[in-house]
Amino acid sequence: MQKEIAIAAHDLRMTYPGVRPVHALKGVSLDIHQGEMLLVMGPSGSGKSTLLSIIGGLLTPTGGSVTAAGTELTHLRRKELARFRLQNFGYVFQGFNLFNSMTGSENVELAFHVRGIQGRSARRAARDLLVHLGLEEHANRPARDLSGGEKQRVAIARALAGNPCAILADEPTSQLDAENGAIVTNIFTDLARSRGTTVVITSHDYRIRRAAERVVLLDDGRL
């Protein structure tokens, strides 16, 4: 049975202005299905991160449209778009983007706080996510003392706060060794297959290629 479309990108174009404008995307159209683990591959400078940022509502394209969860993102006002992102998307970045002085648990709790979940409820929800990702013993350690793999799992737990319908991950294994890269890849695979979460990943990592349900190649701004 055909899965329903979770995110639809149509004729996306993105030009960064300057003395010599950079045409990062040149008419990209892509349907991403609910519960699909999609990998976007391509050389550096091909437009992968730009595409992911536009799909996730972090960048506004020069032209084209993105529709997610039945809402056209390119028509939303800034506050509406911020609210939509909070309710529907979780983001994982290659640099982890954790607060190093806070514990792993506190980093995840903060994601619940911005969604209006406070106090004991936030602490319990954060702990449950960290336990699920195998980080129970490290929950109370400052993020700066965690290994790269542990940091990325905390970042994934933070992205899962609020049970988003899609996880968008930009080069999530680029700073990880083979063992931790495999652990993170397996987490994404489980999210898609067991929980029906849409997972979109940009990466050069061929380990993810083997696990992904579909792979698309982006080169010079074109699929």
Residue pairs with C-beta under 8 A, 6 or more apart in sequence:
2 33
3 33
3 34
3 35
3 36
4 33
4 34
5 31
5 32
5 33
5 34
6 32
6 33
6 34
6 35
6 36
6 68
6 69
6 165
6 166
6 198
7 31
7 32
7 55
7 66
7 67
7 68
7 166
7 198
7 200
8 30
8 31
8 32
8 66
8 67
8 68
9 28
9 29
9 30
9 31
9 32
9 51
9 54
9 55
9 64
9 65
9 66
10 29
10 64
10 65
10 66
10 67
11 27
11 28
11 29
11 63
11 64
11 65
12 25
12 27
12 28
12 29
12 51
12 54
12 61
12 63
12 64
12 65
12 66
13 23
13 25
13 26
13 27
13 28
13 61
13 62
13 63
13 64
14 23
14 24
14 25
14 47
14 50
14 54
14 59
14 61
14 62
14 221
15 21
15 22
15 23
15 24
15 62
16 22
16 24
23 221
24 47
24 50
24 221
25 47
25 50
25 51
25 54
25 61
25 64
25 221
26 220
26 221
26 222
27 64
27 222
28 47
28 51
28 64
28 218
28 221
28 222
28 223
29 64
29 223
30 216
30 223
32 38
32 55
32 166
32 198
32 200
33 198
34 165
34 196
34 198
35 192
35 193
35 196
35 197
35 198
36 192
36 198
36 199
36 213
36 214
37 188
37 189
37 191
37 192
37 193
37 199
37 201
37 211
37 212
37 213
37 214
38 198
38 199
38 200
38 201
38 212
38 213
38 214
38 215
38 216
39 201
39 202
39 203
39 208
39 209
39 212
39 214
39 215
39 216
40 48
40 51
40 52
40 200
40 201
40 202
40 203
40 215
40 216
40 217
40 218
41 48
41 202
41 203
41 204
41 209
41 215
41 216
41 217
41 218
42 48
42 217
42 218
42 219
43 219
46 218
46 219
46 220
46 221
47 218
47 220
47 221
48 170
48 202
48 218
49 170
49 171
49 202
50 59
51 202
51 218
52 168
52 170
52 200
52 202
53 59
54 60
54 61
54 66
55 66
55 68
55 168
55 200
56 85
56 89
56 91
56 166
56 168
57 66
57 68
57 73
57 76
57 81
57 84
57 85
57 89
58 85
58 91
60 74
61 74
64 74
65 72
65 73
65 74
66 72
66 73
66 74
67 73
68 84
68 88
68 89
68 166
69 84
69 88
69 165
71 84
73 81
73 84
76 84
86 114
86 115
86 162
87 162
87 164
88 164
88 165
88 166
89 164
89 165
89 166
89 167
89 168
90 158
90 159
90 160
90 161
90 162
90 164
90 166
90 167
90 168
91 159
91 167
91 168
91 169
91 170
92 152
92 155
92 156
92 159
92 167
92 168
92 169
92 170
92 172
93 155
93 169
93 170
93 171
93 172
94 170
94 171
94 172
94 174
94 175
95 175
96 143
96 148
96 151
96 152
96 154
96 155
96 175
97 155
98 104
98 107
98 143
98 151
98 154
98 155
98 158
99 106
99 107
99 110
99 143
100 142
100 143
100 144
101 142
101 143
101 144
102 110
102 142
102 143
103 139
103 140
103 141
103 142
103 143
104 130
104 135
104 138
104 139
104 140
104 141
104 143
104 146
104 150
104 154
104 157
105 123
105 126
105 127
105 130
105 139
105 140
106 126
107 143
107 154
107 155
107 158
108 126
108 129
108 130
108 154
108 157
108 158
108 161
109 122
109 123
109 125
109 126
110 158
111 126
111 158
111 159
111 161
111 162
112 118
112 121
112 122
112 125
112 126
112 161
112 162
113 122
115 161
115 162
117 125
125 161
126 139
126 157
126 161
127 136
127 139
129 157
129 160
129 161
130 136
130 138
130 139
130 153
130 154
130 157
132 157
133 153
133 156
133 157
133 187
134 153
134 183
135 150
135 153
135 154
135 157
138 146
138 150
143 151
143 154
146 154
147 180
148 175
148 176
148 177
148 180
149 176
149 177
149 179
149 180
149 181
149 183
149 184
152 172
152 173
152 175
152 176
152 180
152 184
153 183
153 184
153 187
156 167
156 172
156 184
156 187
156 188
159 167
159 169
160 167
160 191
164 197
165 197
165 198
166 197
166 198
166 199
166 200
167 188
167 191
167 197
167 198
167 199
167 200
168 200
169 188
169 199
169 200
169 201
169 202
169 203
170 201
170 202
171 202
171 203
171 204
171 205
172 184
172 188
172 201
172 203
173 180
173 181
173 184
173 185
173 203
173 205
173 207
173 208
174 203
174 204
174 205
176 184
178 207
181 205
181 207
182 207
185 205
185 207
185 208
185 211
186 211
188 199
188 201
188 208
188 211
189 211
191 197
191 199
192 198
192 199
192 213
201 208
201 212
203 209
209 215
216 223
217 223
